[in-house]
């Protein structure tokens, strides 16, 4: 059976390399530590493994020799993982001599062309090209076939708080949600709207609308005091009850309770909870 290299690999290997497809033992292959793709759907891997058990690996993977009879994956990690699940001993491969930078570039190109990696994974890969190999955004864009603005906007996602990035990586929110949160001026505001998005199931358009609304910059407190555990518990309970960001500040026996709302519906819900009818 003829084995085609597919759309992604066809642009990364020469005709001579494409003609030299060879079978390599699965155990001789090691994953690429710079692989931009971090998440592999287990159910999809099992389905691919079932297909491999019946039809074999139809498209060769791309590897580079690293010595001692070992090969490092450049492209095709899903096929390699699924082959292991299927109990296959050998996989068809194209062996390409490539340095570390070229290996990372090829891995990114293959995944981007297939649209197999998330924006978060792309951002990490672009940062690796910048940090490890000193490429600027224009050079990255040329190498991966994107515009400079696309690369720049993707890299900006890494400025979001860690909790938000984790939600993006786990598909709790979408790339559209994350991009909308970038419009907010501080990590605290980004986290507040992120948490509200989870609680209320906000759409991307909802988040965009909220983030565009002008907000008053809070004045710094006269005395910096760390909220005690009881105050935090009250804030958490009120935030959960109202599904809105809530802050409680105290000075001795006095204090101020602030419930932030973002629409007339939010305000009406607060009034309903307080039993106020107008």
TINUMAR-760504 format. One record per residue: residue in three letters; x, y, z of N, C-alpha, C in turn. Coordinates in steps of 0.001 Angstrom, whole numbers, padded with zeros to 6 digits, always signed. Each point is the difference from the previous one (the first is absolute). Example, Ala and Ser with C-alpha at 12.3 -4.5 7.8 and 13.67 -1.06 7.14 Angstrom:
ALA+013190-005690+007800-000890+001190+000000+000900+001200+000000/SER-000350+001050-000720+000820+001190+000060-000770+001090+000730/
//
This chain:
UNK+000845-001200+000000-000845+001200+000000+000872+001239+000000/UNK-000280+000946-000895+000785+001226-000074-000256+000857+001227/UNK+001047+000583+000476-000113+000844+001184+000311+001434-000378/UNK-000998+000882+000054+000221+001411-000295+000449+000723+001243/UNK+000779+001033-000190+000498+000724+001163-001010+001005+000539/UNK-001022+000325-000789-001016+000925+000488+000389+001447-000196/UNK-001006+000884+000181+000166+001420-000282+001103+000641+000842/UNK+000016-000320+001320+000969+000653+000875+001430-000361-000348/UNK+000285-001302-000114+001369-000437-000234+000478+000310-001403/UNK-000897+000049-000973+000426+000194-001386+000746+001315-000185/UNK-000291+000989+000860+000667+001290-000118+001251+000087+000864/UNK+000309-001074+000730+001131+000041+000908+001130-000943-000398/UNK-000231-000870-000983+001034-000941-000414+000190+000101-001506/UNK+001203-000313-000428+000289+000033-001431-000544-001255-000662/UNK-000055+000009-001332-000489-001164-000737+000881-001217+000274/UNK+001311+000232+000132+000918-001106+000279-000286-000600+001369/UNK-000185+000870+001002-000304-000488+001350-001335-000721+000025/UNK-000990+000534-000716-001338-000609-000028+000068-001415-000567/UNK+000901-000218-000956+000108-001321-000630+000638-001009+000942/UNK+000737+000472+001030+000707-000912+000891-000805-000232+001274/UNK-001133-000613-000115-000802-000374+001161+000512-001349+000502/UNK+000305-000060+001286+000542-001226+000576-000773-000362+001259/UNK+000001-001260+000355-000667-000437+001223+000981+000069+001163/UNK-000425+000606+001100+000839+000162+001186-000736-000596+001196/UNK+000752-000671+000871-000596-000565+001206-000570+001109+000880/UNK-001208-000210+000514-000645+000996+000855+000886+000353+001188/UNK+000697-001009+000547+000861+000215+001162+001239+000825-000283/UNK+000345+000192-001277+001167+000813-000355-000339+001487-000076/UNK-001272+000332+000120-000463+001384-000188-000283+000634+001358/UNK+000477+001219+000166-000261+000738+001240-000773+001267-000343/UNK-000882+000452+000896-000782+001209-000285+000881+001244-000011/UNK-000457+001001-000706+000711+001270-000101-000349+000865+001206/UNK+001006+000358+000790-000252+000816+001193-000519+001384-000361/UNK+000221+000409-001248-000485+001312-000436-001326-000103-000745/UNK-000620-001162+000021-001284-000184-000673-000977+001070+000469/UNK-000517+000829-000912-000906+001073+000427-001338-000506+000509/UNK-000409-001163-000458-001292-000518+000426+000132-000676+001359/UNK-000785+000457+000983+000099-000501+001370-001126-000962+000363/UNK-001127+000118-000693-001177-000790+000373-000357-000982-001108/UNK-000195-001261+000373-000415-001034-000946-001266-000660+000539/UNK-001083+000102-000755-001280-000552+000418+000076-001528+000052/UNK-000264-000551+001176+000150-001449+000190-000983-000796-000860/UNK-001239+000467-000102-000992-000727-000804+000401-000007-001473/UNK+000497+001158-000475+000431+000081-001398+001194-000912-000258/UNK+000901-000102+000980+001150-000904-000142-000451-001454-000087/UNK-000990-000364+000804-000515-001377-000026-000646-000307-001353/UNK-000740+000969-000550-000614-000200-001315+001059-000168-001075/UNK+001072+000812+000079+001086-000123-000972+000713-001334+000163/UNK+000156-000451+001242+000637-001300+000242-000822-001131-000613/UNK-001324+000087+000123-000872-001019-000607+000190-000031-001510/UNK+000098+001185-000608+000209+000079-001444+001351-000593-000392/UNK+001020+000281+000800+001340-000516-000291+000026-001520+000096/UNK-000746-000565+000952-000035-001458+000122-000550-000645-001265/UNK-000919+000682-000667-000639-000553-001197+000789+000359-001268/UNK+000367+001263-000130+000578+000497-001260+001495+000294+000072/UNK+000563+000001+001209+001387+000394+000135+000136+001516+000007/UNK+001232+000496+000082+000273+001435-000035+000116+000416-001459/UNK-000971+000765-000472-000061+000335-001427+000919+001159-000380/UNK+000279+000873+000947+000842+001162-000306+001250-000038+000863/UNK+001179+000078-000597+001239-000097+000791+000173+001180+000944/UNK+000700-000262+001099+000374+001061+000920+001322+000599-000477/UNK+000379+001126+000588+001261+000660-000361+000891+000007+001234/UNK+001235-000497-000150+000926-000095+001124+001374+000522-000419/UNK+000844+000222+001020+001387+000354-000281+000900-000889+000851/UNK+001154-000426-000529+000903-000861+000778+000685+000799+001096/UNK+000098-000604+001196+000655+000691+001117+001131-000851+000590/UNK+000366-001080-000680+001106-000828+000451-000443-001191+000823/UNK+000915-000971+000134-000239-001224+000785-001232-000758-000512/UNK-000229+000090-001318-001113-000728-000590-001366+000551+000341/UNK-000047+001225+000511-001261+000612+000390-000395+001100-000983/UNK-001308+000279-000019-000539+001043-000864-000947+000870+000810/UNK+000051+001311-000247-000909+000931+000678-001126+000393-000949/UNK-001221-000015+000526-001157+000374-000801+000048+001483-000385/UNK-000315+000264-001247-000219+001383-000447-001485+000225-000236/UNK-000631-000952-000663-001428+000114-000295-000616-001398-000001/UNK-001235-000086+000517-000699-001286+000003-000093-000656+001358/UNK+000020+000800+001081-000022-000603+001336-001303-000741+000282/UNK-001129+000478-000533-001269-000718+000200+000082-001409-000577/UNK+000550-000110-001219+000132-001314-000640+000938-000907+000800/UNK+001065+000585+000517+000962-000773+000792-000639-000481+001304/UNK-000714+000884+000689-000673-000391+001246-001070-001059-000255/UNK-000793+000213-001059-001059-000961-000319+000594-001344-000409/UNK+001138-000002-000666+000661-001256-000383+000418-000784+001231/UNK+000452+000716+001031+000346-000671+001252-001233-000639+000629/UNK-001123+000737-000009-001244-000554+000546-000460-001222-000804/UNK+000236+000049-001312-000438-001094-000877+000927-001207+000074/UNK+001132+000150+000667+000938-001116+000107+000838-000209-001252/UNK+000086+001024-000843+000793-000090-001229+001482+000128+000354/UNK+000828-000840-000603+001427+000006+000320+000797+000975-000865/UNK-000442+000230-001233+000713+000898-000903-000966+001002-000615/UNK+000521+001178-000320-000806+001015-000679+000785+000531-001193/UNK-000683+000363-001092+000691+000605-001140+000462+001404+000359/UNK+001205+000344-000416+000555+001302+000380+000883+000550-001109/UNK+000056+001318-000052+000958+000711-000845+001063+000559+000931/UNK+001257-000318-000263+001106+000457+000836+000582+001265-000624/UNK+000015+001070+000779+000480+001298-000496+001070+000525+000951/UNK+001113+000434-000550+001034+000645+000815-000460+001426+000304/UNK-000159+000299+001274-000504+001321+000386+000584+000388+001346/UNK+000408+001275+000131+000482+000525+001274-001193+000286+000913/UNK+000301+000353+001260-001070+000232+000972-000980+001055-000431/UNK+000498+001129-000542-000892+001084-000421-000885-000446-001151/UNK+000597-000655-000997-000788-000450-001144-001034-001034+000430/UNK+000378-000861+000966-000933-001008+000502-001226+000657+000623/UNK+000227+001045+000812-001124+000708+000614-000836+000695-001056/UNK+000652+000656-000950-000728+000693-001060-000874-000974-000782/UNK+000557-001142-000348-000765-000986-000769-001185-000529+000807/UNK+000211-000229+001289-001093-000487+000850-001127+001025+000068/UNK+000368+001278+000118-001019+001057+000044-000745+000068-001327/UNK+000757-000005-001101-000610+000119-001323-000994-001130-000238/UNK+000402-001226+000340-000890-001137-000239-001292+000126+000785/UNK+000113+000400+001275-001191+000121+000842-000864+001181-000404/UNK+000639+001120-000351-000769+001181-000405-000743-000259-001298/UNK+000662-000654-000961-000652-000283-001272-001199-000925+000190/UNK+000101-000893+000953-001119-000911+000270-001000+000610+000981/UNK+000349+001166+000569-000830+000646+001024-000214-000957+001173/UNK+001094-000710+000364-000087-001003+001049+000336+000535+001380/UNK+000569+001204+000099+000387+000502+001308-000798+001248+000338/UNK-000142+000223+001303-000773+001147+000465+000830+001275-000096/UNK-000673+001123+000185+000701+001291-000007+001005+000057+001139/UNK-000347-000586+001144+000915-000016+001140+001259-000787-000338/UNK-000170-001155-000635+001157-000808-000393+000840+000714-001052/UNK-000659+000677-000931+000728+000782-001000+000814+001105+000667/UNK-000607+000657+001004+000704+001078+000698+001259-000512+000684/UNK-000098-001160+000644+001176-000585+000652+001079-000345-001022/UNK-000429-000500-001152+000963-000363-001049+000681+001244-000564/UNK-000770+001061-000233+000588+001235-000502+000998+000573+001021/UNK-000357-000082+001267+000918+000514+001035+001280-000827+000034/UNK-000106-001313-000243+001198-000835-000043+000910+000418-001152/UNK-000596+000294-001159+000798+000458-001139+000694+001319+000323/UNK-000664+000848+000768+000577+001287+000370+001069-000154+001073/UNK-000331-000720+001078+000913-000099+001145+001213-000878-000302/UNK-000227-001132-000668+001075-000956-000212+000861+000311-001217/UNK-000610+000615-001020+000730+000198-001248+000108+001468-000413/UNK-000528+000899+000846+000183+001424-000240-000752+000561-001190/UNK-001083-000653-000419-000755+000504-001149-000949+001115+000447/UNK-000112+001052-000808-000999+001019+000303-001334-000401-000619/UNK-001040+000793+000263-001347-000370-000432-000109-000075-001524/UNK+000680+000882-000700-000027-000015-001463+000620-001297-000531/UNK+001122-000402+000587+000679-001229-000425-000839-001239+000318/UNK-000651+000006+001165-000884-001120+000352-001142-000098-001000/UNK-000595+001142-000327-001130+000029-000930+000388-000582-001360/UNK+001173+000368-000487+000460-000503-001294+000177-001514+000042/UNK+000565-000507+001089+000305-001420+000087-001248-000867+000139/UNK-001023+000502+000692-001191-000828+000221-001150+000366-000939/UNK+000240+000945-000923-001024+000331-000983-001175+000768+000554/UNK+000254+000859+000992-001042+000843+000587+000372+001467-000186/UNK-000955+000887+000229+000326+001420-000024+000660+000382+001325/UNK+000745+001105-000017+000654+000434+001234-001034+000360+001069/UNK-001107+000618-000415-001046+000362+000965-000630-001238+000626/UNK-000148-001077-000789-000553-001245+000538+000921-000583+001068/UNK+001295+000001-000281+000977-000496+000975-000014+000872+001252/UNK-000038+001327-000187+000002+000934+001122-001229-000193+000875/UNK-001181-000116-000619-001236-000170+000766-000025-001319+000753/UNK+000560-001041-000611+000045-001299+000671+000940+000044+001196/UNK+001140+000641-000146+000952+000118+001110-000583+000806+001156/UNK-000865+000967-000289-000602+000829+001054-000821-000836+000975/UNK-000494-001144-000447-000791-000850+000885+000791-000415+001239/UNK+001318-000108-000134+000841-000441+001113+000092+001043+001106/UNK-000533+001209-000238-000016+001041+001028-001154-000193+000987/UNK-000935-000881-000320-001137-000244+000875+000436-000752+001261/UNK-000754+000123+001107+000340-000729+001225+000048-001508-000226/UNK+000783-000682+000807+000207-001441-000154-001315-000768+000047/UNK-000903+000413+000892-001286-000686+000129-000815+000093-001288/UNK+000058+001148-000647-000722+000183-001261+000631-000857-001100/UNK+001332-000028-000049+000693-000800-001007-000295-001486+000178/UNK-000103-000426+001262-000342-001402+000253-001403-000307-000511/UNK-000932+000930+000220-001355-000174-000508-000037-000059-001515/UNK+000851+000811-000641+000084-000015-001459+000577-001320-000485/UNK+001043-000486+000664+000634-001257-000389-000963-001178+000151/UNK-000844+000055+001032-000940-001091+000273-001335+000209-000706/UNK-000080+001014-000864-001208+000304-000779-001193+000370+000874/UNK+000272+000505+001211-001073+000517+000850-000541+001295-000592/UNK+000914+000791-000601-000385+001168-000777+000610-000134-001391/UNK-000488+000816-000922+000509-000052-001366+001075+001068-000214/UNK+000645-000084-001142+000981+001022-000358-000662+001375-000066/UNK-001250+000057-000483-000719+001274-000065-000189+000622+001376/UNK-000359-000828+001010-000119+000508+001369+001327+000592+000464/UNK+001082-000754-000247+001320+000431+000469+000414+001317-000646/UNK-000236+000134-001290+000381+001235-000697-000809+001191+000542/UNK-001267-000242+000321-000818+001088+000551+000529+000441+001361/UNK+000465-000932+000816+000511+000341+001329+001255+000860-000066/UNK+000737-000088-001102+001211+000811-000149-000298+001498-000012/UNK-001248+000364-000265-000370+001423-000031-000056+000601+001397/UNK-000038-000841+001025-000072+000506+001373+001391+000398+000488/UNK+000077+001053+000825+001307+000588+000326+000835-000748+001030/UNK-000630-000822+000842+000768-000645+001073-000319-001488+000085/UNK+000936-000792+000524-000262-001427+000208-001184-000246+000926/UNK-000190+000888+000986-001112-000162+000937-001348+000094-000719/UNK-000123+000975-000894-001244+000150-000758-000175-001172-000974/UNK+001084-000447-000600-000080-001141-000915-000481-001246+000729/UNK+000524-000223+001198-000424-001162+000779-001459+000120+000432/UNK-000418+001202+000376-001385+000203+000437-000977-000336-001126/UNK+000275+000488-001206-000903-000270-001121+000116-001456-000450/UNK+001190-000559+000106+000181-001426-000326-000872-000859+000912/UNK+000047+000271+001299-000802-000773+000953-001492+000200-000242/UNK-000390+001232-000336-001398+000263-000302-000425-000746-001276/UNK+000903-000112-000956-000289-000733-001236-000296-001462+000301/UNK+000772-000580+000919-000209-001400+000363-001333-000182+000726/UNK-000286+000907+000929-001222-000117+000815-001254+000194-000850/UNK+000032+001015-000888-001200+000366-000749-000042-000578-001410/UNK+001078-000669-000413+000032-000566-001350-000075+001063-001076/UNK+000758+001080+000176-000063+001125-000937+000550-000387-001371/UNK-000611+000567-001025+000501-000188-001367+001166+000947-000237/UNK+000697-000190-001119+001101+000900-000354-000517+001424-000154/UNK-001155+000157-000624-000573+001343-000195-000340+000650+001335/UNK-000501-000789+000961-000287+000537+001330+001267+000552+000642/UNK+001072-000791-000081+001267+000411+000619+000555+001243-000699/UNK-000096+000043-001313+000474+001175-000745-000762+001248+000437/UNK-001316-000146+000165-000811+001154+000393+000396+000479+001402/UNK+000180-000943+000918+000365+000364+001369+001370+000668+000045/UNK+000935-000542-000766+001375+000525+000026+000106+001380-000629/UNK-000949+000369-000853+000032+001308-000644-000639+001079+000864/UNK-000726-000412+001045-000655+000987+000845+001034+000727+000848/UNK-000101+001324+000095+000953+000743+000840-000185-000358+001465/UNK+001092-000132+000690-000077-000319+001433+000846+000996+000779/UNK-000438+000275+001192+000701+000973+000839+001226-000647+000609/UNK+001140+000676-000085+001220-000518+000590-000083+000135+001513/UNK+000095-001105+000727-000130+000082+001456+001158+000779+000626/UNK-000331+000821+000997+001026+000756+000710+000705-000921+000993/UNK+001304+000168+000151+000720-000853+000943-000469+000247+001422/UNK-000109-001025+000811-000449+000174+001380+001025+000798+000810/UNK-000488+000719+001017+000887+000794+000833+000965-000893+000768/UNK-000501-001123+000439+000849-000932+000728-000077-001353-000700/UNK+001140-000486-000430+000027-001311-000653-000162-001059+001073/UNK-001117-000683-000053-000269-001048+000989-000449-001252-000712/UNK+000562-001089+000384-000355-001273-000607-001322-000501+000585/UNK-000955-000307-000859-001306-000454+000475+000148-001290+000790/UNK-000738-000060+001145+000099-001222+000792-000835-001104-000636/UNK+000135-001196+000532-000660-001168-000576-001509+000172-000001/UNK-000544+000556+001075-001444+000174+000090-000517+000936-001083/UNK+000720+001096-000251-000389+000941-001053+000008-000687-001361/UNK+001042-000790-000258+000091-000725-001264-001160-000971-000162/UNK-000386-000645+001098-001126-000943-000064-001295+000724-000352/UNK-000182+001200+000575-001202+000791-000304-000004+000402-001474/UNK+001146+000492-000484+000105+000391-001404-000318-001177-000919/UNK+000553-001160+000328-000213-001181-000829-001469-000407-000009/UNK-000637+000036+001163-001411-000380+000095-000887+000965-000778/UNK+000284+001301+000122-000792+000996-000723+000222-000097-001506/UNK+001241-000236-000414+000288-000138-001432-000737-001196-000575/UNK-000040-001092+000771-000696-001194-000472-001507+000236-000063/UNK-000530+000733+000984-001445+000246+000062-000450+000939-001113/UNK+000822+001009-000298-000397+001005-000994+000542-000304-001392/UNK+000988-000898-000079+000694-000300-001272+000673+001258-000557/UNK+000443+000876+000916+000666+001249-000383+001210+000220+000908/UNK+001027+000701-000494+001159+000307+000843-000413+000833+001211/UNK+000399-000423+001182-000386+000675+001235+001239+000267+000850/UNK+000100+001209+000554+001131+000351+000851-000504+000592+001307/UNK+000651-000396+001090-000353+000495+001331+001266+000568+000641/UNK-000025+001290+000278+001136+000638+000678-000462+000485+001366/UNK+000884-000147+001002-000380+000345+001369+001058+000891+000625/UNK-000496+000971+000792+000870+000848+000813-000595+000023+001396/UNK+000557-000815+000854-000574-000137+001336-001369-000655-000092/UNK-001007+000644+000582-001355-000543-000059-000752+000484-001226/UNK+000575+000966-000703-000642+000526-001193+000535-000737-001240/UNK-000649+000230-001128+000482-000652-001217-000842+000399-001205/UNK+000352-000593-001107-000712+000281-001250-000132-001294-000797/UNK-001232-000256-000463-000283-001182-000810-000243+000466-001435/UNK+000756-000543-000936-000134+000377-001405-000359-001227-000828/UNK-001121+000091-000721-000411-001058-000934+000050+000612-001397/UNK+000886-000499-000817+000185+000561-001338-000991-000654-000965/UNK-000740+000817-000763-000922-000557-000992+000319+000583-001367/UNK-000451-000703-001051+000406+000346-001346-001171+000210-000961/UNK-001217-000115+000511-001160+000212-000858-001214+000281+000874/UNK-001078+000440-000636-001257+000226+000728-000533-001303+000592/UNK+000210-001098-000722-000459-001297+000513+000736-000359+001289/UNK+001302+000285+000055+000765-000262+001218-000557+000818+001160/UNK-000271+001281-000251-000519+000877+001051-001365-000483+000480/UNK-000867-000406-000934-001323-000479+000381+000103-001254+000854/UNK+000970-000867-000330+000156-001230+000796+000423+000328+001429/UNK+000854+001014+000163+000402+000419+001344-001208+000522+000775/UNK-000823+000824-000662-001202+000536+000651-000951-001115+000393/UNK-000146-001001-000894-000888-001134+000313+000508-000765+001213/UNK+001318-000206+000078+000575-000729+001131-000215+000759+001306/UNK-000019+001353-000091-000213+000818+001195-001485+000226+000295/UNK-000870-000497-000874-001435+000147+000206-000499+001402-000251/UNK+000695+000729-000864-000384+001389-000291-000826+000033-001275/UNK-001185+000575+000068-000858+000155-001163-000192+001485-000288/UNK+000228+000391-001239-000139+001412-000380-001120+000170-001014/
//
